[in-house]
Amino acid sequence: MIRLLLVDDHPIVLEGLRSIFESSDDCQVIGELTGSVDLHTRILVRAAELDLVLLDARMPDFDPIATVRALAATHPPLKILILSSYDSPEYVHGLINAGAQGYILKDEPREILLSAVRIVAAGDMYISPRVARVYVQRQRRYNEARDRLIELTDREREVLRLVGAGYDNEQIGNELTISYDTVKNHLRNIYAKLGVTNRYQAIVFAFRSGLISLE
């Protein structure tokens, strides 16, 4: 039997999930958790008795990445399947990197949900096809951005990094000890090499390429 913990902030969703798993012959719902009060700790306390956590990743006052990372570190055999309405590639990337073994969308049919639980419980990865498609597209854009980034000189990369950090041209000149006109020339070269036309697009590129991060 696959021993499951269901975590969602909507009781009606938990009721529907429980009904799905009670109709199967190889899944057992060990517990359900809802609400946001000390949810991280409550999940960790239950981890030792489980095979898999089905985790809603968007709940009030809850950090899913921190929880997934803690579960992966303290209970390596435990499998984590994310249940979400969001297919943002950045969101998926963060949770998978933290240690989740699967990501399924809430609008998938019950048969797909059961199949995903069995696949993840057996030790394989499962990602909803729609999410995978978006994720692959994001990786393709990222790779293309990295390829274009290689064309920049070291000085141009530094200028782009400062643009992404919010510096204006005068501040960039002061930081790099170069003239205002030299900054403008570097920006023209950067725009041409990256195939962008303005500062905003250059900032987006800097994030996509990994040159700068939100941190």
C-alpha contacts under 8 A as a table, 3 or more apart, distances in Angstrom:
res1	aa1	res2	aa2	distance
1	M	25	D	7.93
1	M	26	D	4.74
1	M	27	C	5.35
1	M	28	Q	6.36
2	I	26	D	6.06
2	I	27	C	4.65
2	I	28	Q	5.90
2	I	51	D	5.96
2	I	52	L	7.19
2	I	118	R	7.86
2	I	121	A	7.04
3	R	27	C	6.21
3	R	28	Q	4.97
3	R	29	V	5.98
3	R	30	I	5.94
3	R	49	E	7.69
3	R	50	L	5.17
3	R	51	D	5.05
3	R	52	L	6.35
4	L	27	C	7.08
4	L	28	Q	5.95
4	L	29	V	4.72
4	L	30	I	5.47
4	L	31	G	6.99
4	L	50	L	5.97
4	L	51	D	6.24
4	L	52	L	5.11
4	L	53	V	5.77
4	L	54	L	7.08
5	L	29	V	6.08
5	L	30	I	5.71
5	L	31	G	4.96
5	L	32	E	5.69
5	L	33	L	7.63
5	L	50	L	6.87
5	L	52	L	6.55
5	L	53	V	4.84
5	L	54	L	6.16
6	L	14	L	6.85
6	L	17	L	7.74
6	L	18	R	7.99
6	L	29	V	7.33
6	L	31	G	6.39
6	L	32	E	4.68
6	L	33	L	6.28
6	L	53	V	6.22
6	L	54	L	5.09
6	L	55	L	6.44
7	V	14	L	7.51
7	V	32	E	5.83
7	V	33	L	4.80
7	V	34	T	5.94
7	V	53	V	7.43
7	V	54	L	6.16
7	V	55	L	4.97
7	V	56	D	5.94
8	D	11	P	7.29
8	D	13	V	7.06
8	D	14	L	6.40
8	D	33	L	6.54
8	D	34	T	5.26
8	D	35	G	7.65
8	D	55	L	6.64
8	D	56	D	5.12
8	D	59	M	7.36
9	D	33	L	7.77
9	D	34	T	4.60
9	D	35	G	5.21
9	D	36	S	7.38
9	D	56	D	7.72
9	D	59	M	6.11
10	H	13	V	5.34
10	H	14	L	6.54
10	H	34	T	6.88
11	P	14	L	5.00
11	P	15	E	6.18
11	P	34	T	7.04
12	I	15	E	5.01
12	I	16	G	6.34
13	V	16	G	5.11
13	V	17	L	6.18
14	L	17	L	5.06
14	L	18	R	6.02
14	L	32	E	7.21
15	E	18	R	5.19
15	E	19	S	6.25
16	G	19	S	5.16
16	G	20	I	6.40
17	L	20	I	5.12
17	L	21	F	6.40
18	R	21	F	5.28
18	R	22	E	5.97
18	R	29	V	6.83
19	S	22	E	5.17
19	S	23	S	6.37
20	I	23	S	5.45
20	I	24	S	7.03
20	I	110	R	6.86
21	F	24	S	5.27
21	F	27	C	5.78
21	F	28	Q	6.82
21	F	29	V	7.03
21	F	114	L	7.57
22	E	25	D	7.60
22	E	27	C	7.08
22	E	28	Q	6.91
22	E	29	V	7.50
24	S	27	C	5.99
29	V	32	E	7.65
30	I	50	L	7.44
33	L	39	L	7.66
33	L	42	R	7.93
33	L	43	I	7.77
34	T	39	L	7.67
35	G	39	L	7.04
36	S	39	L	5.26
36	S	59	M	7.02
36	S	60	P	6.09
36	S	61	D	6.02
36	S	62	F	6.38
38	D	41	T	5.58
38	D	42	R	6.34
39	L	42	R	5.04
39	L	43	I	6.18
39	L	62	F	7.23
40	H	43	I	5.40
40	H	44	L	6.46
40	H	62	F	7.31
40	H	63	D	7.92
40	H	67	T	5.89
41	T	44	L	5.10
41	T	45	V	6.18
42	R	45	V	5.19
42	R	46	R	6.57
43	I	46	R	5.38
43	I	47	A	6.30
44	L	47	A	5.15
44	L	70	A	7.93
44	L	71	L	6.64
45	V	48	A	7.31
46	R	49	E	6.06
46	R	50	L	7.06
47	A	50	L	5.43
47	A	71	L	7.52
47	A	75	H	7.00
47	A	78	L	7.23
48	A	75	H	7.10
50	L	53	V	7.33
50	L	78	L	6.78
51	D	77	P	7.51
51	D	78	L	5.29
51	D	79	K	6.20
51	D	121	A	6.81
52	L	78	L	5.69
52	L	79	K	4.56
52	L	80	I	5.62
52	L	81	L	7.21
52	L	117	V	7.93
52	L	121	A	6.44
53	V	78	L	7.61
53	V	79	K	6.38
53	V	80	I	4.94
53	V	81	L	6.16
54	L	80	I	6.26
54	L	81	L	4.98
54	L	82	I	5.93
54	L	83	L	6.42
55	L	80	I	7.12
55	L	81	L	6.19
55	L	82	I	4.89
55	L	83	L	5.57
56	D	59	M	6.98
56	D	82	I	6.00
56	D	83	L	4.83
56	D	84	S	5.68
57	A	64	P	5.43
57	A	82	I	6.31
57	A	83	L	6.60
57	A	84	S	6.03
58	R	62	F	7.47
58	R	64	P	7.43
58	R	84	S	7.09
59	M	62	F	5.61
63	D	66	A	5.57
63	D	67	T	6.43
64	P	67	T	5.09
64	P	68	V	6.02
64	P	95	L	7.50
65	I	68	V	5.13
65	I	69	R	6.01
65	I	94	G	6.85
65	I	95	L	5.54
65	I	98	A	6.04
66	A	69	R	5.12
66	A	70	A	6.12
66	A	98	A	7.71
67	T	70	A	5.08
67	T	71	L	6.14
68	V	71	L	5.15
68	V	72	A	6.11
68	V	80	I	7.38
68	V	95	L	7.14
68	V	98	A	5.98
68	V	99	G	6.05
68	V	100	A	6.36
69	R	72	A	5.15
69	R	73	A	6.19
69	R	98	A	4.86
69	R	99	G	5.88
70	A	73	A	5.13
70	A	74	T	6.07
71	L	74	T	5.29
71	L	75	H	5.40
71	L	76	P	7.11
71	L	78	L	7.45
72	A	75	H	5.57
72	A	76	P	4.95
72	A	77	P	7.99
72	A	78	L	7.27
72	A	98	A	7.64
72	A	99	G	5.61
72	A	100	A	7.81
73	A	76	P	6.04
75	H	78	L	5.61
76	P	79	K	7.86
79	K	100	A	7.08
79	K	101	Q	6.27
79	K	120	V	6.60
79	K	121	A	6.20
79	K	123	G	7.67
80	I	99	G	7.66
80	I	100	A	4.92
80	I	101	Q	5.56
80	I	102	G	6.64
80	I	120	V	7.76
81	L	100	A	6.18
81	L	101	Q	5.92
81	L	102	G	4.55
81	L	103	Y	5.69
81	L	104	I	7.32
81	L	117	V	7.23
81	L	120	V	7.11
82	I	100	A	7.02
82	I	102	G	5.94
82	I	103	Y	4.57
82	I	104	I	6.10
83	L	103	Y	6.13
83	L	104	I	5.14
83	L	105	L	5.74
83	L	106	K	6.06
84	S	87	D	7.80
84	S	103	Y	7.46
84	S	104	I	6.42
84	S	105	L	4.99
84	S	106	K	5.52
85	S	105	L	5.40
85	S	106	K	5.42
85	S	107	D	7.39
86	Y	91	Y	7.90
86	Y	105	L	7.13
87	D	91	Y	7.42
87	D	92	V	6.98
87	D	105	L	7.57
87	D	130	R	7.62
87	D	131	V	5.28
87	D	134	V	7.26
88	S	91	Y	5.25
88	S	92	V	6.33
88	S	131	V	7.72
88	S	134	V	7.51
88	S	135	Y	7.88
89	P	92	V	5.05
89	P	93	H	5.88
89	P	131	V	7.33
89	P	134	V	6.21
89	P	135	Y	4.88
89	P	138	R	6.49
90	E	93	H	5.06
90	E	94	G	6.22
91	Y	94	G	5.35
91	Y	95	L	6.52
92	V	95	L	5.37
92	V	96	I	6.13
92	V	103	Y	7.29
92	V	131	V	7.97
92	V	135	Y	7.73
93	H	96	I	5.33
93	H	97	N	5.99
93	H	135	Y	7.86
94	G	97	N	5.23
94	G	98	A	6.15
95	L	98	A	5.00
95	L	99	G	6.58
95	L	100	A	5.83
96	I	99	G	5.29
96	I	100	A	4.70
96	I	101	Q	6.50
96	I	102	G	7.29
97	N	100	A	7.18
100	A	103	Y	7.69
101	Q	120	V	6.30
101	Q	124	D	7.26
101	Q	125	M	5.16
101	Q	126	Y	6.75
102	G	116	A	7.69
102	G	120	V	6.52
102	G	125	M	5.46
102	G	126	Y	4.55
102	G	127	I	5.37
103	Y	126	Y	6.36
103	Y	127	I	4.78
103	Y	128	S	6.33
103	Y	131	V	7.95
104	I	108	E	7.42
104	I	113	L	7.34
104	I	116	A	7.54
104	I	126	Y	7.59
104	I	127	I	5.90
104	I	128	S	5.04
104	I	131	V	7.93
105	L	108	E	5.80
105	L	128	S	6.56
105	L	131	V	7.95
108	E	112	I	6.25
108	E	113	L	6.71
109	P	112	I	5.37
109	P	113	L	6.52
110	R	113	L	4.99
110	R	114	L	6.22
111	E	114	L	5.20
111	E	115	S	6.12
112	I	115	S	4.98
112	I	116	A	6.00
113	L	116	A	5.06
113	L	117	V	6.24
114	L	117	V	5.17
114	L	118	R	6.31
115	S	118	R	5.17
115	S	119	I	6.12
116	A	119	I	5.09
116	A	120	V	6.11
116	A	126	Y	6.00
117	V	120	V	5.30
117	V	121	A	5.93
118	R	121	A	5.08
118	R	122	A	6.10
119	I	122	A	5.23
119	I	123	G	6.72
119	I	124	D	5.58
119	I	125	M	6.89
119	I	126	Y	6.69
120	V	123	G	5.20
120	V	124	D	5.00
120	V	125	M	5.62
120	V	126	Y	6.30
121	A	124	D	7.33
127	I	131	V	6.54
127	I	132	A	6.04
128	S	131	V	5.24
128	S	132	A	6.12
129	P	132	A	4.92
129	P	133	R	6.10
130	R	133	R	5.19
130	R	134	V	6.44
131	V	134	V	5.21
131	V	135	Y	6.03
132	A	135	Y	4.91
132	A	136	V	6.02
133	R	136	V	5.19
133	R	137	Q	6.22
134	V	137	Q	5.10
134	V	138	R	6.18
135	Y	138	R	5.05
135	Y	139	Q	6.24
136	V	139	Q	5.03
136	V	140	R	6.11
137	Q	140	R	5.03
137	Q	141	R	6.28
138	R	141	R	5.16
138	R	142	Y	6.11
139	Q	142	Y	4.87
139	Q	143	N	6.06
140	R	143	N	5.14
140	R	144	E	6.19
141	R	144	E	5.10
141	R	145	A	6.08
141	R	208	R	7.71
142	Y	145	A	5.03
142	Y	146	R	6.19
142	Y	208	R	5.72
142	Y	209	S	5.61
143	N	146	R	5.02
143	N	147	D	6.21
143	N	209	S	7.57
144	E	147	D	5.10
144	E	148	R	6.39
145	A	148	R	5.20
145	A	149	L	6.10
145	A	194	L	7.95
145	A	205	F	6.80
145	A	208	R	6.77
145	A	209	S	5.14
146	R	149	L	4.91
146	R	150	I	6.50
146	R	209	S	5.23
146	R	210	G	7.96
147	D	150	I	5.44
147	D	151	E	7.34
148	R	151	E	5.45
148	R	152	L	7.45
148	R	193	K	6.99
148	R	194	L	5.91
149	L	152	L	5.58
149	L	157	R	7.77
149	L	194	L	7.28
149	L	209	S	7.28
150	I	153	T	7.84
151	E	193	K	6.87
152	L	155	R	7.95
152	L	156	E	5.70
152	L	157	R	6.08
152	L	190	I	6.97
152	L	193	K	7.18
153	T	156	E	5.09
153	T	157	R	6.23
154	D	157	R	5.15
154	D	158	E	6.33
155	R	158	E	5.08
155	R	159	V	6.28
156	E	159	V	5.03
156	E	160	L	6.11
156	E	186	H	6.02
156	E	187	L	7.60
156	E	189	N	7.95
156	E	190	I	6.49
157	R	160	L	5.01
157	R	161	R	6.05
158	E	161	R	5.04
158	E	162	L	6.31
159	V	162	L	5.22
159	V	163	V	6.20
159	V	172	I	6.81
159	V	183	V	7.53
159	V	186	H	7.33
159	V	187	L	7.56
160	L	163	V	4.95
160	L	164	G	6.15
160	L	187	L	7.80
160	L	190	I	7.61
160	L	202	A	7.28
160	L	203	I	7.53
160	L	206	A	6.93
161	R	164	G	5.11
161	R	165	A	6.24
161	R	206	A	6.88
161	R	211	L	6.53
161	R	212	I	6.33
162	L	165	A	4.85
162	L	166	G	6.44
162	L	167	Y	5.50
162	L	172	I	6.52
163	V	166	G	5.27
163	V	167	Y	5.19
163	V	168	D	6.79
163	V	172	I	7.72
163	V	199	R	7.58
163	V	202	A	7.86
163	V	203	I	6.55
164	G	167	Y	7.39
164	G	202	A	7.55
164	G	203	I	4.71
164	G	204	V	7.89
164	G	206	A	6.24
164	G	207	F	7.57
164	G	212	I	6.78
165	A	212	I	7.60
167	Y	170	E	7.94
167	Y	171	Q	5.64
167	Y	172	I	5.98
168	D	171	Q	5.31
168	D	172	I	6.19
169	N	172	I	5.07
169	N	173	G	6.19
169	N	180	Y	6.40
169	N	183	V	6.27
169	N	184	K	7.28
170	E	173	G	5.11
170	E	174	N	6.30
170	E	180	Y	5.96
171	Q	174	N	5.07
171	Q	175	E	6.04
172	I	175	E	5.03
172	I	176	L	6.08
172	I	183	V	7.12
173	G	176	L	5.32
173	G	177	T	5.41
173	G	178	I	4.73
173	G	179	S	5.50
173	G	180	Y	5.69
173	G	182	T	7.90
173	G	183	V	6.23
174	N	177	T	4.99
174	N	178	I	6.69
174	N	179	S	7.95
178	I	182	T	6.34
178	I	183	V	7.03
179	S	182	T	5.11
179	S	183	V	6.43
180	Y	183	V	5.17
180	Y	184	K	6.46
181	D	184	K	5.02
181	D	185	N	6.23
182	T	185	N	5.01
182	T	186	H	6.19
183	V	186	H	5.10
183	V	187	L	6.23
184	K	187	L	5.05
184	K	188	R	6.24
185	N	188	R	5.13
185	N	189	N	6.34
186	H	189	N	5.14
186	H	190	I	6.09
187	L	190	I	4.90
187	L	191	Y	6.05
188	R	191	Y	5.23
188	R	192	A	6.25
189	N	192	A	5.17
189	N	193	K	6.17
190	I	193	K	5.24
190	I	194	L	6.04
191	Y	194	L	5.30
191	Y	195	G	5.80
191	Y	196	V	4.93
191	Y	197	T	5.81
191	Y	198	N	7.04
191	Y	202	A	7.02
192	A	195	G	5.27
192	A	196	V	6.64
192	A	197	T	7.72
193	K	196	V	7.96
194	L	202	A	7.79
196	V	201	Q	5.88
196	V	202	A	6.39
197	T	201	Q	6.85
197	T	202	A	7.89
198	N	201	Q	5.56
198	N	202	A	6.43
199	R	202	A	5.01
199	R	203	I	6.26
200	Y	203	I	5.12
200	Y	204	V	6.34
201	Q	204	V	5.07
201	Q	205	F	6.17
202	A	205	F	5.00
202	A	206	A	6.19
203	I	206	A	5.01
203	I	207	F	6.47
204	V	207	F	5.27
204	V	208	R	6.20
205	F	208	R	4.99
205	F	209	S	5.92
206	A	209	S	5.34
206	A	210	G	6.29
206	A	211	L	5.16
206	A	212	I	5.84
207	F	210	G	5.25
207	F	211	L	6.16
207	F	212	I	5.35
207	F	213	S	5.90
208	R	211	L	7.73
209	S	212	I	7.82
210	G	213	S	6.42
